[in-house]
Amino acid sequence: METLNTSEKKEYKLSFDGSGSEYFGIVIVNWLLTAITLGIYYPWAKANQLKYLYGATSLNDDRFAFHGTGKEMFKGFIKAIILFIVVYGIFFWLISMRMPVAAILFLYAAILGIIPIAIHGSYRYRMSRTSWRGIRFGYRGNRKELFINFFKWIFFTVITFGIYGAWLSINLRKYLLGNVRLGNMSLNYKGKGADYFVLNLKGYFLSIITLGIYIFWWQKNLFGYYINNLSAEKDGNEIKFKSTATAGDFFNLIMVNLLILVFTLGIGYAWVVTRSMNFLMNKIEMEGDIDLDSLAQTEDVYTDATGEDVGDMLNLDLVT
């Protein structure tokens, strides 16, 4: 009897078929309603945009889906506002008590304390509310563990006058992505702080020497480092990610996006987003032997969007 070869290479393809005109319709309505409601509509606006972008993204022709709602995000939005009101209330109280140094130290400590909590909450919510083929993503990081590690990395960054920042960034990315699941498949990130430090040091100085021309190669190298060190694992099988982007690709993406924003006075934002999404999906290749049909549901649903909204207020990206 012939046996199946479970290590046979599989085919994977990421794609994005959203259009600027469709996304513009969503964005313009969101802008208007957010303005009319003095910002109250923002959580619903964000949910609508995420649903469109996720729904227009597919893996092997099966679309991703975002299940978060404006109501969930609004609750998180209110909690986030209350949190910042309390923080700034204490800050201004300390100022009024003529303790400016204590006020500044408190503000910095509070914001630093909020950052890891916001990142953790954002990942936990966003992953739980995202699915593919009906199988939910999940995030299994521990808030206390991330909090302790974050402050340890911050401490090392401070005492090394910022040099350890490269290790902080990679350690954070490794922790977050390493705790992401799609059903019973896990993600892994294998970047190293030393490599990342050298890559950025080289990019910084060569960009100065070339009067900014090297920036496009720098972006290509950064994107490649983020993607090429990412993999997925299930039952001993693996999917590896690979960037195919070139410096010329980034030149075209960045310059055209900039021209669109400038000559449309920002109205072309929707086309910039959809162009960028299409670029990302087309420049990532996947190769491996995981049978995606074997993925099984393992993750719980989590509906507290507080971290998502705090992350927005602090302008934190989902993946740092």
N, C-alpha and C positions, 0 to 999 in steps of 0.2 A: 504494500500500500504506500502511495506517495505521501510524504509528510510536507506540511507547509513550512516555508522558511520565514520565521517570525522576524529575522533581521534584514529582510528584503527592504531596499531603499524605497521610500514613499515619495509622493509628489505633494508639494504644498505651494500655495500661491496666495499672497495677500493682495488685495485690490481695494480701490476706493472709487465709487462711481457717483459721488455727489457732484452737484453743479453749483457754480457761483450764483446763478439766477435763482435757483430754488432756495439756497441758503440765505440769499439776500432778502427774500420774502419773509423768512423767519426772523432774521436779524432786525429788519426795519420795524416790524411789528413789536418785537421785544424792546427796541430802543424807545419807541413811542409810548408803549404801556408803562415802561419803567420810569420815563420822564413824567408822564401824567400822574402816576401814583407816588411820585417823589421817592422812588427807589424800592417801594414795597414789592413791586412785581418782579424784582431781580431774581429771586429763587426760581420762579416759574420760567423766566427767560432762560436761565442757565439750563434747567431741565430740558426745555424744548430744543435748545441748541445741541446738548449732548445726545439726545435721542436721535436727532437727524444725523450727526456726525458718526455715531456708533452704527446706526442703521445703514449708513452708506458704505461702511467698511466690512469687508468679508474675507474669510479664509476658506479657500477651496469652494468658492461660490456660496457659502453659507454665511449669512450676515450676523454680526454682533448685535446685541441689543442692550440698551440702557433702560433699567426699570425704575430709576429714581423718579420721584414726583416733586412738584413744586411745593406741595404741602409739607413733605418731609424736610425739604431744604429750607422752607420758611421757618419751621420750628428751630432748626439749627441756626438760621440767620438771627432769630431773636435771641437765642442763647449767646451767640457770638457778640452781638451788640451789647447785651447786659454785661458780659465779661469785660469788654473793653471800656464800658462806662465805669465799672468798678475800678479797673486798673488806672485809668486816667483821673478818676475821682480822687484816689489815694495820692496820685502824683501831684495834682494841683493843691490838695490839702497840705502836703509836705512843703510845697512852695509857699503857701500862705503862712505856714508856721516858720518861715525863714530857714528852711533846711534844704537848700537847693542841691547840695551834694547828695544827701540821702534820697531826695526825690529822683535825681538822675540815676543813681545806683539802683533804686527800686524799679524804675521804668525799664532799664536794661535787663535786670534780673527777671522781671515779669515776662517781658517779650521773649527772652531766651527760654524761659520755662514753658511758655505757650507753644513755641515752635515744634518741639518733638511731639507734644500732645496733639497739636493740629495735624501734623503729618500722619501720625498713627491713626487718628480718627478719620482723616480723609481717605487713606488707603483702605481702611476697614469698610467704610461706607461705599466708596466707589467700586471696589472689587465685588462686594456682596450684591450690588445692584447692576452688575454687568454679566451678561451671559453669551454663550455661543452654542448653537444647536440646543438651546434650553438648559445647558449645563452652566452653572454659575461659577464665576471666579470667586476667590476668597483670599483673605489676608490673615495669616496666623501669627503675626508679630505680637510681642508682649509689650504693653505700654510702659511698664516699669523698667523693663530691660532696655528698651529704646531710650527712655529718659536718662537712665544712668550712663549708657554708652554715649549718648549725644553730648552730655556735659563733660565726660572724660575726653572726647575728641575736641570739644571746644577748648578745654583746659590746655591740651597739647598744642592746639593752634595758637593760643595766646602766648604761651611761654616760648614758642619757636618763631614768634613775630609773623605769623601767618603762613609759614612754610608748610606746616602740617595740614593746611587747608585742603591740599590735594588728597591726603589720606582720609580726612574727614569726609570729603565728597564721595570717594570710592567706598569707604566703609559703610556709609549711609545707604548708598545705592545697593551695595551687596546685601545688607541686612533687609532692606525693604523688598527687593526683588526676590531674594532667597526665601521670603515668606509668602510669596504669591502662589496661588494654586488655580488651576482650571480643572475642576473636578479632582480626579486622582493623578493629575500631572502637575509637577512642580517646576518652577523656574530657578535658574542658577545664574549668578554673575561672578566672573572670575578675574575682574580687573584688579590691578595693583596700584597702590598709591605712588610708588616710585616711578612707574611708567607714566602715570597720569601727570605727575609733577614735571618730568622731563618734556613730555609732549606739550604742555602749556608753556613751559619756560622757553622752549624752542619757538613755539608759535608767537609768543609775545615779542621776543627780540627780533625775529625775522620779519614780523609785521611792521615793526618800527623801522628797521633797515630798509625795507622795500616800500616805505611810505604807505603801508596798508594793503599792498597788492597780495601779500602772503596770507591775508585773512581768510581767503577762500580755501586755500590748502589747509589752513588751521582748522576751519570748520569741517572740512572733509575728513581730516584725521580724528577730530573729536567724535564726529558721528560714527566713523568706523570703529573707534575704540569702544564706544557705548554698545554698538550692535554686535561686533565680532566677539565680544566676551560674554554674550548672552546665550543661554541654551535652555532647553526644556528636558525634563527627565521623567520617565515612567517605567517602572519594572525593569530597570537596567538598560532600557533603550533611550535614545537621545535624539533631539532635534537641535541642530546648530544654526545660528543666525549669522548672516553675512551681509555686509554693506557693499553695494556696487556703485555708490555715488562717487563722482569725481569732483575735482576743484571746479571744473567748467560747469558741472551741474549746479553747484552751489552758487557760482557767479550768476548763472541764468535765473535761479530761484530768487536770490536775494535782490538782485538789481531790478528784475521785472516787478517783484512785489513792492519794492520801494517806489518805483515809477507809478504803479497803480495807485498806491496810497497818496502820493503827492499830487498827481494830476486829477484825481477824483475827490481831493480834499477829505480823504478818509472813507468816502462812501464805498469804495472798492474793497473794503475790509473783508467782505464775504468771499470775494474771488481770491484774495490773498490766503485765507484759511483753507479753502478747497484746493487751491494749487499746492499748498504746503502739504496737506493730507495726501493728495495724489502722489506727490514727490516721495514722501516717506514710504508709502506702501509699495511703490514701484522700485525703490532702491534697496529694499530688504529682501534677500533670498533666504529660503529655509531648506535645509537638507537633513535627512535623518531616517530613522526606522520605527518611529512611533506610529501605531495604527490609531488614528484619531477616532475611528468608529468604536474603539474600546474604552473611550473615556466614560467615566461614571460620575454621577452626582455625589459630592461629599460635603459641600459647604452649606453653612447656615445663612439665613437672610438677616441682615443688620440694617436698621432703618434710621439710626441717629446720624444726621448729616451735620452735626455741630462742627466736627473737624474740617469738613469740606468748606464751610462758610468762614471759619476762622482762617483757614489756609488762603482763601480768597482775599480776606482783609489784609493779610500779611504778604500777599502776592507770592505765595509759595506754589511752585509747579508741583504736579502730582509726582513726577519722577524727577528728583533733584539732580 
